[in-house]
Amino acid sequence: MSGGQVEVELRLPGWVHSPFARRHGLTVAALLLLLAGLAVKGWLLSRSYFAEDDIVFVGRALAEPLGWDHLFRVHIGHLMPGALALVRALTAISAYDWGLVSIVIMALYAGAALALYRLLRLICGARPLILVPFTLFLFTPANFQAGTWFAAALNILPLQIAMIMAIRSQLLLIRTGRAGHALAGIAWTCAGLLFFEKAVLIPPVLLLFTVLLLAGEHGVVGAVRRHWALWSVYLVVGGAYLTGYLLASGRSGGQGFALPEFYTAMEYIGNFLGGTVPTLLVGGPLSWGAETTAGPLVAHRAVEVIVAWLVLAAVVAGTCRRRPEAAGAWALAVGYLLVADALLIMFSRSGSVQHAFESRYIADATPVLAVCLALALMPWRKIGPPGQDSPGNGAVSPFVLPAACAYVALTLVSAAGFAQGLPGERNRAYFDAARADLARLGPQTGVYPSLIPDRMLFPWQAVEDRLTSRALSPLAEGALGERIRYPGAAHHAVTFDDRGHLVPAAVFGAQVAAWDGGCLPLSDHIAVADLPAGYEGNIFRIDYRVPRDTRATVLRDGRRTEVPLRAGQDRVYLPAGAASGPVRISVQDDGVCLRAVVLGMAVPEEVVSGGAG
């Protein structure tokens, strides 16, 4: 048998050539991709739960009145009144409801994806190749943490929508010259600023985007001067916002910018741009690194990083060889990653090297990267009514489909590894235990605050935000919620342990006690407990003996509290409050014996030796 050329004829189904498929096939394909992306995001959300800043925001939503001070507080460098207003709304509907939060995150994610699809069609027409950058955005691991951590989603997803819509408005302005599109771009920028201060970078992106599209025809200066009035307005908006940001940051003690040491900065840049960014952009990592309170860090394995750089170099070189105009698009993408994600985060987080391994810090760049990839692959449509798509050139390189399939497969493997490091199971168990125990709580038992475990809320947060009195009070309604937020005097005390269960509480701290089990001396029915100077705590325990029910008055730093002393009990608990100085206890009856006064923190009794503080 002699060798020869073999021809294979593939017959496509008839519906492929139908008018509906020719007209709507691209949209149907995009919607199927979106559904697949939503399925992945939904699965990841099912493995996640409230963590870190989520707990802080929900606790503040009920503890603080709605007003300027609440909405415009700068939280760890973030000014986000729109995000905090959304938290309050969701908390009012159903506090700590992960199902409700998941629906909101999925809706924002779908909104960003649909907006990007419309933008890609507007830029490049109805070309099948626009599904490549669309797929990049839908499945990139850079968006995993932004879609599973509520606090990150509050910032990043609205910013993505605002960025995409502002670019769309700018493109329509370039094509039509209508002032309404300029106003729409300004409005979208302002909307983004309500959720994330990084939206201040939208105008520079629009400026560079305009130069990228028009420089070949009008030159760089001509492209900038074409919309000089709009850039002036954006400059005013940005200046006004930055002024307000600095004022709000100074008022609330927000985290400022700091210049890290040279070697720290180089290590940060090397890890972030050298490892994290390329690994995420090609669909990795295949396995993730150390776990944090809100998900795992990116693992830098030498083989993955080398392969990632080779893939990125091949894509850039191939697109620039095919279309020299692609170099400008890649320059815009690299510039955004360098300025907005590498340098800005390094300065705002003081060069902490751990942040170089966090995937969420390039999530805001994914819409920009998708648009730049589209412009690198395809020419942009300079003319045509905004509502009418030209089919464009349907030719697609034979390497595109296998490469896209390989990319999606890698991201699915990466998603499986990322899910293993999510805090959903342990955090959900904690909140479920707290909710169940509060439902069974007796009316005479005092619930005194302990600290949320470090695995859920890192110690750098303010102490008042880490206390269970604020963080867990949204789990209860009405009078019970008030008892948790503002505990009163009680003869039985419980607190939350590390598993979220209510357990008997002990007071761990400083004490003044009588010798040999006797009584503290009284002078005119007043005992003075001179606790160590400067010692702070959030709970008092008074040990006593009384022949019959009576009352005592606790006075400290001008604050007076009435406390019942019952004959059948030997101790009473009451909140300490923010006060200082000696504790004065005034009693009414001569038969009262005050044995000890303890000031400290409520801790589970089982962790204190002997079961008492």
NULOSE-123956 format. One line per field, with one value per residue (C-alpha): residue in one letter; x, y, z. Coordinates in pm, 1 decimal. Each point is the difference from the previous one (the first is absolute). Layout:
# residues N
residuo = [a, ...];
east = [X, ...];
north = [Y, ...];
up = [Z, ...];
END
This chain:
# residues 613
residuo = [m, s, g, g, q, v, e, v, e, l, r, l, p, g, w, v, h, s, p, f, a, r, r, h, g, l, t, v, a, a, l, l, l, l, l, a, g, l, a, v, k, g, w, l, l, s, r, s, y, f, a, e, d, d, i, v, f, v, g, r, a, l, a, e, p, l, g, w, d, h, l, f, r, v, h, i, g, h, l, m, p, g, a, l, a, l, v, r, a, l, t, a, i, s, a, y, d, w, g, l, v, s, i, v, i, m, a, l, y, a, g, a, a, l, a, l, y, r, l, l, r, l, i, c, g, a, r, p, l, i, l, v, p, f, t, l, f, l, f, t, p, a, n, f, q, a, g, t, w, f, a, a, a, l, n, i, l, p, l, q, i, a, m, i, m, a, i, r, s, q, l, l, l, i, r, t, g, r, a, g, h, a, l, a, g, i, a, w, t, c, a, g, l, l, f, f, e, k, a, v, l, i, p, p, v, l, l, l, f, t, v, l, l, l, a, g, e, h, g, v, v, g, a, v, r, r, h, w, a, l, w, s, v, y, l, v, v, g, g, a, y, l, t, g, y, l, l, a, s, g, r, s, g, g, q, g, f, a, l, p, e, f, y, t, a, m, e, y, i, g, n, f, l, g, g, t, v, p, t, l, l, v, g, g, p, l, s, w, g, a, e, t, t, a, g, p, l, v, a, h, r, a, v, e, v, i, v, a, w, l, v, l, a, a, v, v, a, g, t, c, r, r, r, p, e, a, a, g, a, w, a, l, a, v, g, y, l, l, v, a, d, a, l, l, i, m, f, s, r, s, g, s, v, q, h, a, f, e, s, r, y, i, a, d, a, t, p, v, l, a, v, c, l, a, l, a, l, m, p, w, r, k, i, g, p, p, g, q, d, s, p, g, n, g, a, v, s, p, f, v, l, p, a, a, c, a, y, v, a, l, t, l, v, s, a, a, g, f, a, q, g, l, p, g, e, r, n, r, a, y, f, d, a, a, r, a, d, l, a, r, l, g, p, q, t, g, v, y, p, s, l, i, p, d, r, m, l, f, p, w, q, a, v, e, d, r, l, t, s, r, a, l, s, p, l, a, e, g, a, l, g, e, r, i, r, y, p, g, a, a, h, h, a, v, t, f, d, d, r, g, h, l, v, p, a, a, v, f, g, a, q, v, a, a, w, d, g, g, c, l, p, l, s, d, h, i, a, v, a, d, l, p, a, g, y, e, g, n, i, f, r, i, d, y, r, v, p, r, d, t, r, a, t, v, l, r, d, g, r, r, t, e, v, p, l, r, a, g, q, d, r, v, y, l, p, a, g, a, a, s, g, p, v, r, i, s, v, q, d, d, g, v, c, l, r, a, v, v, l, g, m, a, v, p, e, e, v, v, s, g, g, a, g];
east = [0.0, 148.7, -23.8, -185.2, -192.4, -316.4, -284.2, -267.1, -327.5, -193.2, -368.1, -132.6, -359.7, -245.0, -93.8, 354.5, -85.4, -344.9, -79.6, -43.2, 344.6, 162.3, -169.0, 3.7, 251.5, 274.9, -230.5, -120.5, 361.0, 82.1, -300.0, 102.8, 347.6, -152.3, -213.5, 310.5, 183.5, -292.2, -2.2, 366.9, -55.9, -306.0, 193.8, 282.6, -251.0, -149.1, 344.4, 43.3, -162.3, 26.7, 356.5, 225.4, -141.7, -341.2, -46.0, 117.4, -240.2, -306.2, 74.5, 35.7, -317.8, -204.6, 226.3, 36.8, -267.9, -32.8, 172.7, 305.8, 238.8, -108.9, -12.7, 309.0, 233.1, 325.6, 45.1, 358.1, 51.5, -339.9, -261.8, -315.8, -332.0, -192.2, 137.6, -82.0, -351.7, -46.8, 117.9, -254.0, -278.4, 85.5, 41.2, -340.7, -154.2, 175.8, 319.1, 277.0, -200.7, 260.6, -263.9, -114.6, 357.4, 79.9, -293.2, 124.5, 357.1, -121.2, -220.6, 290.5, 227.5, -259.4, -54.5, 371.6, 24.4, -298.1, 130.1, 338.1, -159.8, -188.3, 321.3, 197.0, -266.6, 1.2, 378.3, 61.4, -336.2, -173.7, 317.9, 23.0, 347.7, -147.2, -91.7, 372.1, 33.6, -351.3, 111.5, 309.9, -217.0, -253.4, 242.4, 319.3, 115.7, 74.6, -374.4, -37.6, 57.1, -193.2, -298.0, 15.5, 90.9, -290.3, 217.2, 216.8, -303.7, -149.6, 300.9, 105.7, -317.9, -161.6, 335.7, 12.6, -350.1, 82.7, 326.1, -166.4, -293.3, 225.6, 215.3, -316.9, -119.6, 339.3, -4.9, -348.2, 121.0, 290.5, -235.8, -291.6, 134.4, -321.6, 38.1, -238.9, 260.2, 255.6, -247.3, -67.5, 372.7, 25.5, -303.6, 144.4, 329.0, -177.1, -200.3, 323.5, 144.6, -287.4, 129.5, 376.6, 252.0, 182.9, -272.2, 202.7, 213.4, -290.6, 65.9, 369.4, -107.9, -253.2, 266.3, 246.1, -277.5, -87.6, 364.8, 31.8, -294.1, 60.8, 377.2, 46.3, -241.0, 40.9, 331.2, 40.1, -44.5, -295.1, -166.4, 36.4, -115.6, -303.0, -178.4, 194.3, -314.3, -90.9, 347.8, -30.2, -326.2, 155.2, 292.7, -241.1, -192.6, 319.1, 139.0, -322.8, -12.8, 361.9, -55.2, -303.6, 190.4, 285.9, -240.6, -195.7, 319.7, 132.7, -328.9, -33.4, 367.7, 7.7, 310.8, 225.8, 271.0, 350.6, 321.2, 142.3, 370.2, 177.8, 59.7, -353.5, -137.1, 212.1, -109.9, -362.8, 21.0, 191.5, -252.9, -305.3, 94.2, 247.6, -212.6, -355.6, -110.2, 127.1, -115.4, -353.9, -20.0, 66.4, -258.6, 207.7, 110.8, -72.9, 27.4, -20.5, 217.3, -56.1, -355.1, -112.3, -321.3, -159.0, 154.2, 338.6, 298.2, 147.6, 274.2, 312.9, 138.9, 296.3, -131.0, -339.8, 156.8, 240.2, -277.7, -223.7, 264.3, 62.8, -372.9, -41.8, 308.8, -133.1, -341.4, 150.1, 253.3, -256.2, -258.6, 257.0, 136.0, -350.0, -116.5, 264.9, -277.0, -13.9, 311.9, -200.7, -266.8, 259.9, 169.0, -332.3, -50.3, 352.3, -26.4, -324.5, 138.0, 315.5, -159.8, -344.0, 78.9, 371.3, 111.8, -329.6, -46.9, 365.8, -18.4, -344.5, 94.0, 351.9, 160.2, -124.8, 135.0, -301.1, -220.2, 213.1, -155.0, -367.0, -199.3, -259.8, 252.2, -18.9, -374.3, -73.1, 231.3, -187.5, -242.6, 291.8, 198.1, -297.8, -42.3, 374.2, 2.2, -291.1, 181.9, 314.9, -189.5, -238.3, -34.5, -257.8, -310.1, 40.1, -345.9, -349.8, -309.3, 42.8, -294.6, 104.0, 281.7, 193.2, 85.0, 363.7, 254.9, -100.5, 339.3, 154.1, 348.7, -7.5, 197.0, -259.6, -259.4, 244.1, 173.8, -331.3, -106.0, 336.4, -32.9, -346.6, 118.6, 290.5, -229.8, -232.9, 292.7, 106.8, -354.9, -4.2, 323.3, -122.2, -322.5, 197.0, 142.7, -328.6, -128.4, -360.6, -28.9, 166.7, -150.4, -349.1, 24.2, 94.7, -294.1, -245.9, 105.8, -34.8, -342.7, -127.5, 130.3, -142.8, -340.7, 14.0, 136.2, -183.4, -130.9, 206.6, 340.3, 241.1, 189.9, 338.3, 232.1, 301.3, 213.6, -83.4, 265.0, 308.2, -61.3, -314.4, 94.6, 363.9, 129.6, 88.7, -368.2, -119.1, -82.4, -361.6, -53.3, 141.9, -226.3, -289.3, -227.6, 20.6, 81.9, -262.3, -284.3, -146.3, -80.7, -269.8, -292.6, -176.7, 71.8, 240.6, 212.4, 10.9, 105.1, 293.3, 103.2, -45.9, 14.5, -125.9, 49.6, -61.0, 73.9, 75.5, 248.4, 69.1, 223.9, 84.6, 279.1, 214.1, -266.3, -278.6, -174.8, -119.9, 189.9, 34.2, 221.7, 287.5, 157.7, 369.8, 179.6, 92.7, -170.0, -15.8, -95.5, -32.8, 254.2, -81.8, -344.2, -112.0, -171.3, 131.9, 4.8, -298.2, 7.4, -344.9, -139.5, 249.3, 270.5, 283.5, 170.0, 315.5, 72.8, 335.9, 35.6, -75.4, -138.5, -287.4, -270.3, -359.1, -156.7, -12.7, -58.1, -92.6, 16.9, -222.1, -205.9, -331.9, -261.6, -285.9, -62.2, 133.4, 161.8, 338.3, 116.7, 319.4, 170.5, 303.1, 122.5, -334.5, -203.4, -260.7, -154.1, -266.2, 66.8, -231.8, 158.8, -202.2, 17.7, 8.1, 299.6, 363.1, 108.8, -136.2, 129.7, -35.3, 158.9, 304.9, -28.5, 274.9, 101.7, 303.1, 89.3, -100.5, -331.7, -227.2, -281.5, -267.0, -221.8, -323.8, -0.9, 248.2, 2.7, 155.4, 341.9, 188.8, 267.3, 166.4, -21.8, 138.4, 45.4, 95.9, -116.0, -269.7, 154.0, -137.2, 24.5, 166.5, 310.2, 62.0, 179.4, -232.5, -303.2, 22.8, 173.4];
north = [0.0, 331.4, 311.5, 305.4, 303.5, -66.5, 248.6, 6.1, 180.0, 116.4, 69.0, 256.5, -15.1, 195.8, 233.2, 145.0, 164.3, 116.3, 375.1, -13.8, -154.2, 250.9, 290.4, -111.7, -284.2, 217.5, 127.3, -351.9, -118.3, 292.0, -76.6, -365.3, 107.8, 236.6, -279.9, -217.1, 283.7, 54.5, -371.2, 16.8, 315.4, -149.5, -311.2, 208.7, 213.3, -315.1, -75.0, 348.9, 203.9, 326.2, 79.8, 284.8, 341.0, -155.7, -51.0, 353.1, 156.7, -197.1, 72.4, 371.3, 4.5, -62.9, 162.3, 339.1, 244.4, 62.1, 326.9, 173.8, -142.0, -355.7, 14.5, 215.0, -168.7, -104.0, -368.3, -124.1, 248.4, -54.2, 272.3, -179.1, 156.5, -190.7, -333.0, 75.8, 109.3, -331.1, -189.6, 185.8, -80.3, -371.2, -12.3, 160.7, -262.3, -300.1, 27.5, -249.7, -160.6, -154.2, -107.4, 361.2, 124.8, -268.8, 111.9, 360.5, -103.4, -219.5, 281.7, 247.2, -252.0, -72.2, 372.9, 59.7, -291.8, 112.0, 356.9, -126.7, -208.8, 305.2, 202.4, -261.6, -9.0, 376.4, 11.1, -287.4, -93.6, -338.0, -202.0, -345.8, 100.1, 235.6, -312.5, -41.5, 313.5, -66.6, -346.0, 149.0, 226.6, -269.4, -266.0, 174.0, -103.3, 368.6, 39.4, -295.8, 186.3, 304.0, -228.9, -196.7, 262.7, 237.9, 296.1, -33.2, -43.6, 322.3, 189.8, -179.4, -110.9, 349.1, 141.5, -252.0, 100.0, 371.2, -46.9, -196.0, 238.9, 306.1, -146.3, -73.5, 358.2, 131.9, -217.5, 124.8, 356.0, -57.7, -135.0, 240.8, 308.3, 22.4, 174.5, -244.1, -274.5, 223.1, 61.5, -371.6, -69.8, 256.0, -150.3, -352.5, 126.2, 166.4, -318.6, -198.6, 247.5, -79.9, -356.9, 13.2, 282.7, -171.4, 133.8, 320.7, -182.6, -31.1, 340.6, -78.7, -332.3, 181.0, 249.3, -274.3, -197.8, 304.1, 52.6, -369.2, 19.5, 341.9, 53.9, -165.8, 243.8, 318.7, -48.5, -16.3, 374.6, 15.5, -296.0, 169.8, 342.5, -153.1, -24.2, 255.1, 133.4, -350.6, -57.8, 330.5, -113.5, -332.1, 189.1, 204.1, -310.9, -183.6, 296.2, 46.5, -369.7, -16.3, 305.2, -162.3, -326.8, 167.9, 185.2, -316.7, -197.0, 255.9, 6.7, -376.2, -85.2, -193.3, -178.7, 227.0, -49.3, -99.6, -50.2, -345.9, -70.3, -56.2, -373.5, -55.3, 185.6, -204.0, -324.4, 108.5, 101.1, -313.8, -231.2, 188.2, 81.3, -281.4, -281.8, 80.1, 191.9, -238.3, -306.3, 133.4, 126.5, -340.6, -177.6, -108.1, -78.7, -371.2, -16.7, 284.7, 107.2, 98.2, 60.2, 337.1, 105.7, 63.3, -258.1, -139.6, 185.8, -57.0, -263.4, 85.8, -320.8, 48.7, -222.8, 171.5, 347.4, -89.9, -153.5, 299.2, 243.5, -208.4, -8.1, 375.0, 74.6, -218.5, 172.6, 349.6, -80.4, -179.7, 277.6, 275.6, -186.1, -43.6, 350.3, 263.6, 205.4, -264.6, 148.7, 301.5, -220.1, -203.3, 320.2, 116.7, -336.3, -5.8, 363.6, -62.4, -307.8, 188.2, 321.9, -104.1, -342.5, -23.7, 347.5, 120.4, -310.2, -2.1, 358.3, -32.5, -324.5, 113.3, -264.5, -296.1, -293.0, -222.8, 231.0, -82.1, -348.6, 106.3, -60.9, 270.5, 274.1, -40.7, -71.4, 364.3, -31.7, -286.7, 219.0, 212.7, -311.8, -145.9, 318.4, 17.9, -364.4, 70.1, 296.9, -210.7, -274.1, 206.1, 348.0, 227.0, 109.3, 370.1, 54.3, -139.1, 74.8, -97.8, -238.8, -182.8, -256.1, -84.2, -367.0, 74.2, -259.6, -335.1, -159.8, -140.1, -143.2, -379.7, 40.7, 218.5, -265.2, -253.9, 278.5, 127.2, -350.8, -62.0, 332.1, -84.9, -345.9, 153.8, 248.1, -280.0, -185.6, 325.3, 59.5, -344.0, 80.3, 346.0, -145.0, -220.5, 309.4, 187.0, 53.2, -98.2, -319.7, 121.2, 351.5, -126.0, -249.4, 283.4, 219.3, -289.9, -99.2, 358.3, 41.4, -327.8, 67.5, 352.6, -140.3, -216.8, 267.4, 51.4, 345.4, 31.4, -79.8, 276.5, -29.3, 168.4, 73.0, -201.8, 36.4, -145.2, -267.4, 120.6, -256.4, 196.9, 358.2, 101.5, 188.0, 314.7, 95.1, 232.1, -176.5, 123.3, -155.1, -334.1, -29.1, -243.0, 264.5, 185.4, -273.4, -257.0, 222.2, 11.4, -371.5, 91.3, 238.0, 236.2, -17.8, -292.5, 194.0, 290.8, -237.2, -116.1, 349.8, 157.3, -271.3, 99.8, -147.2, -373.8, -280.0, -251.3, 89.2, -165.2, 89.6, -138.7, -252.4, -57.0, -228.5, 258.0, -173.3, 180.0, -136.4, 104.8, 307.0, 81.2, 342.2, -3.1, 307.7, 200.1, -44.1, 140.8, -266.9, -20.1, -198.4, -358.6, 4.9, 290.7, 324.0, 318.9, 282.0, 236.9, 365.9, 158.8, -300.4, 55.0, -239.9, 130.8, -241.5, 170.4, -194.9, 36.1, 339.0, -1.8, -353.6, -44.1, -259.9, -30.3, -191.0, 16.4, -291.5, 69.7, -290.2, 48.8, -150.9, 148.2, -128.3, 131.2, 163.8, 353.5, 241.5, 158.2, 302.0, -25.6, 331.8, 40.0, 313.8, 172.3, -290.4, -142.6, -346.9, -161.8, -370.1, -255.9, -227.4, -315.6, -219.4, -319.3, 108.2, 79.1, 210.0, 252.3, 116.5, 340.2, 179.9, 209.1, 259.2, 239.7, 141.4, 24.0, 46.4, -190.5, -178.6, 118.1, -229.2, 139.6, -248.6, 60.0, -272.8, -63.6, -374.6, 30.7, -161.8, 97.2, -263.6, 98.3, 231.1, -121.9, 209.6, -164.2, -172.1, -263.7, -329.5, -354.3, -147.0, -311.7, 191.1, 149.3, -220.5, -103.2, 137.2, 350.8, 321.5];
up = [0.0, -100.0, 214.6, -112.3, 110.1, 195.9, -10.0, 268.6, -57.7, 304.7, -43.9, 243.5, 120.6, -207.0, 283.9, -9.9, -332.5, 105.5, 8.0, 381.0, 47.8, -233.8, 176.7, 364.0, 13.4, 151.1, 273.8, 76.8, 27.5, 229.6, 221.3, 24.9, 103.6, 255.5, 144.7, 29.2, 172.6, 237.5, 80.0, 101.7, 205.2, 166.6, 96.7, 145.8, 192.2, 150.5, 145.2, 146.2, 279.8, 192.0, 106.7, 106.6, -108.0, -71.2, 373.7, 73.9, -251.4, 113.1, 365.8, -66.7, -208.0, 315.5, 259.4, -170.3, -116.2, -370.6, -75.4, -135.7, 259.6, -77.2, -380.1, -53.7, 243.6, -166.6, 81.1, -41.0, -281.8, -165.5, -41.0, -114.3, 105.3, -266.2, 119.0, 364.2, -96.7, -182.5, 309.7, 213.7, -243.0, -10.8, 377.4, 46.8, -227.7, 155.0, 204.4, -73.0, -278.7, -230.6, -249.3, -42.1, -26.1, -258.7, -215.9, 10.3, -88.2, -287.3, -130.1, 5.6, -168.8, -270.8, -49.0, -50.2, -244.4, -208.7, -6.7, -119.3, -275.1, -127.8, 11.0, -193.0, -271.5, -14.3, -34.3, -241.1, -145.2, 1.4, -42.6, 158.8, 118.4, 263.6, 197.0, 79.9, 219.6, 129.3, 112.7, 162.1, 212.8, 90.0, 119.1, 108.2, 349.0, 59.3, 64.6, 239.2, 326.0, -121.4, -53.0, 324.4, 259.4, 57.4, 102.9, -312.0, -225.2, 140.2, -131.2, -313.5, -178.3, -6.7, -112.1, -285.0, -111.8, 25.0, -192.6, -280.8, -35.4, 9.1, -280.8, -197.4, 45.5, -112.3, -311.4, -88.5, 56.4, -240.3, -264.0, 33.6, 178.2, 204.3, 335.5, 163.3, -24.1, 172.1, 283.2, 22.1, 37.4, 280.0, 171.7, -15.8, 139.8, 292.1, 59.4, 15.6, 250.9, 237.9, 29.3, -47.0, 2.6, -287.4, -229.3, -0.2, -260.9, -245.9, -165.4, -69.2, -151.2, -220.9, -107.7, -93.9, -168.3, -211.0, -95.9, -87.5, -240.3, -154.2, 3.9, -338.9, -162.2, 207.9, 181.2, 375.7, 56.4, -236.3, 172.7, 339.1, -121.8, -171.1, 341.0, 205.5, 170.8, 120.2, 143.2, 184.2, 158.5, 99.1, 153.5, 213.0, 104.2, 91.3, 192.9, 194.2, 83.6, 114.3, 219.8, 158.4, 37.9, 185.5, 229.4, 75.5, 50.7, 248.1, 189.1, 34.2, 34.8, -326.7, -117.1, -199.5, -260.1, 105.8, -192.7, 75.9, 25.0, -330.1, 40.9, 128.5, -302.2, -240.1, 164.8, -21.5, -366.9, -88.4, 164.1, -126.2, -359.7, -37.1, 140.5, 105.6, -309.9, -271.4, 193.0, 29.5, -358.4, -154.4, 217.8, 299.8, 254.2, -17.1, 379.6, 248.1, 291.0, 361.8, 118.3, 134.5, 171.4, -342.1, -230.1, -104.8, -141.4, -344.8, 4.7, -201.2, -143.4, -229.1, -278.0, -7.9, -2.0, -283.2, -208.4, 68.9, -123.7, -311.8, -79.1, 54.5, -210.7, -281.2, 8.2, -1.2, -269.9, -217.0, 18.1, -59.4, -302.7, -139.8, 91.5, 84.7, 164.5, 273.8, 161.8, 116.5, 155.8, 189.2, 116.2, 148.6, 174.1, 146.0, 107.6, 186.8, 176.7, 99.7, 123.9, 126.2, 140.2, 75.0, 112.0, 146.4, 214.3, 103.8, 125.9, 161.3, 177.6, 98.2, -216.2, 204.1, -198.2, 74.5, -207.2, -304.8, 4.4, 23.4, -316.5, 66.2, -61.3, -378.7, -20.5, -82.0, -301.9, -165.6, -202.7, -122.8, -89.8, -187.3, -205.5, -71.6, -109.2, -235.8, -153.6, -34.7, -183.4, -213.9, -152.9, 152.7, -192.1, -72.5, -146.4, 20.0, 204.3, 367.1, -9.7, -316.8, -10.5, -310.5, -23.5, -68.8, -97.9, 137.6, -63.3, 315.3, 41.2, 40.4, 322.5, 171.0, 82.9, 149.7, 193.0, 139.9, 99.8, 168.8, 184.0, 131.6, 106.1, 193.9, 172.7, 109.3, 157.1, 163.7, 128.1, 161.8, 184.6, 99.5, 142.5, 239.3, 169.1, 41.0, 356.3, -66.1, 202.4, 319.0, -3.4, -79.3, 287.7, 238.3, -98.0, -4.5, 352.2, 125.5, -161.2, 147.1, 352.7, 4.2, -90.8, 315.5, 232.8, 328.8, 94.2, 319.7, -149.3, -91.9, -328.5, 36.7, -291.0, -99.5, -311.2, -340.2, -75.5, -186.4, -275.1, -91.7, 85.1, 5.0, 309.0, -196.8, 7.6, 278.2, 327.5, 4.3, -344.7, 117.4, 304.6, -24.1, 151.6, -330.1, -249.3, 107.3, 120.8, -356.5, 42.8, 255.3, -30.2, 235.7, 372.4, -35.4, -245.8, 245.9, 282.2, -210.7, -108.4, 344.9, 267.9, 344.6, 344.9, 34.4, 245.6, -273.8, -271.7, -333.8, -289.6, -342.7, -39.0, -308.8, -151.3, 33.2, 290.7, 313.7, 299.9, 366.9, 24.5, 230.5, 48.9, -78.4, 125.2, 309.6, 335.4, 350.4, 255.6, 378.9, 198.6, 97.2, -153.9, 216.6, -100.5, -152.0, 253.8, -5.0, 88.7, 27.7, -191.8, -284.1, -109.1, -220.1, -240.1, -124.3, -317.1, -181.6, -168.2, -368.6, -0.7, -241.6, -34.5, -116.6, 289.9, 381.5, 231.6, 361.5, 248.2, 306.4, 281.4, 111.8, 247.3, -211.6, -336.1, -16.1, -241.9, -50.3, -197.4, -204.3, -68.2, -224.7, -171.5, 51.1, -139.5, 238.5, -41.6, 221.9, 61.2, 168.1, 262.1, 56.1, 307.4, -201.6, -210.4, 76.1, -297.2, -247.2, -338.5, -164.6, -294.7, 85.4, -277.0, -103.1, 338.0, 224.9, 363.9, 315.3, 32.6, 282.4, 111.0, 224.4, 190.2, 189.7, 265.4, 277.7, -67.5, -348.3, -42.4, -316.1, -49.6, -332.2, -298.3, -335.9, -314.6, -325.7, -317.2, -25.4, -105.6, -11.5, 349.1, -134.6, -110.6, 345.9, 247.9, 277.8, -180.6, 149.2, -76.7];
END
